[in-house]
């Protein structure tokens, strides 16, 4: 009797129920290495952080990333490189860019120079151009403030090899300590002329530069001093042209910040507004976060996505600088989030940013299990979806035979992921915590992507998103759902 009472109190009178007898689910341990994800990108070995230089070209999505090949701890930055045709199955390629006499290769972006504005290629074989930050460790140690500059490199063989521009840097430092992470896009001016626009993180604000040839840059404007969250340095910006549901053109400015996120440490805020003649004007100055979990940082979008796809694609680094160097993986450190499609939606007259899992993930689903009661899990990688019936609250608990668990809830207008009992957490005192996000509007459906060491929650197709990494001592074996979650389904996810 006492046991039943405790269960009832724990779930706030929600009914817990178990798997349909007609569809027995048997756990399959399909892990190759402890905590190694099945369908998230990871380096083969060593350290990885920010995604960089993403572009689409000739049926391939390119992903570059901050990489240190000699350790699982952050060190002299290189650009690692991988490609995919389906945003799930990746081919690892050789390191693209290595440090040189100008410094480490910090974050940046890459474009397809279709019109050969740089002169590096031809119109028949346009160059791929990477724009990145040089970080001079010698200048930093000597106490200089101008140790970060912007350089470029180009490729004429579909990104397989890269040549650094002989006259680097292309943008000198005016005397600012943090001057980095160039995101370059092609924009059309009010006169109809196309120019390259660089969005650059500069200490506590963003600066915009323009160029006709990617070689010579002029400052056109800045944004952000005294606006938005400022608990840490601004990093990894992205300026994205998007359409509202009624067809109006808007610009979304992504700005990653470390520290100062809503869950401590790293996070990405966004602003929606207008961009004209090198100046960004926000619709308002409210602080809003792209992902309210603790583990989605430095996300930026792919360039050169074909118009026929009609979508904006991004990916983020699935970790947090508070503990990124300490997480209990051995051969490798860090994974990327799922690739996501960004769009705008409106709630009570306010435009917000939606972040949904890409449609390509549907191709990785295996057998669909309909859940009518408490359910076993089929493996370490799965997709679970459900709809809310009735009240605007829910409870989902993933657990294992060791008593470890992750609890996901919506209650009193807060969506929360509780990983305080999720397993290994002694590597950092801030890891075991409950993370919450405000959601004043109604939740109609949820989707959760579970992988070996991650939980990604999408409410209402990405109107609210929370990403969290976890390190259970044994894989999750069971899921429990509150009574008002209907049409619940789960599918194993395999490559």
Secondary structure, DSSP 8 states (H G I E B T S, - for coil): -HHHHHHHHHTTT-------TTS----B---SSTT--SSS-B-SSEEEEEEEEEEEETTEEEEEEEEETT-SS--S-EEEEEEESSSSSEEEEEEEE--BTTBEEEEEEEEE-TT-TTSSS-SSS--EEEEEEEE-HHHHHTT-S--EEEEEEEESSTTSS-EE-TT--SB---S-S-EEEEEEEEEE-TTS-EEEEEEEEETTEEEEEEESSSSS-EEEEEE-TTSS--SSEEEEEEEEEEE-TTS-EEEEEEEEEES--TTSS-EEEEEEEEEETTEEEES-----BS--SSS-EEEEE-BS--GGG--EEEEEEES-TTTTTTSS-SSEE-EE---EEEEEEEETTEEEEEEEE-GGGGGGEEEEEEESSSEE-SBSSEEEEEEE-SSS-EEEEEE-TTS-EEEEEEETTEEEEE-TTSS--TT-TTTS-EEEEE--S---EEEEEEETTEEEEEETTTTEEEEEE---SS---EEEE-TTEEEEEEEEE--
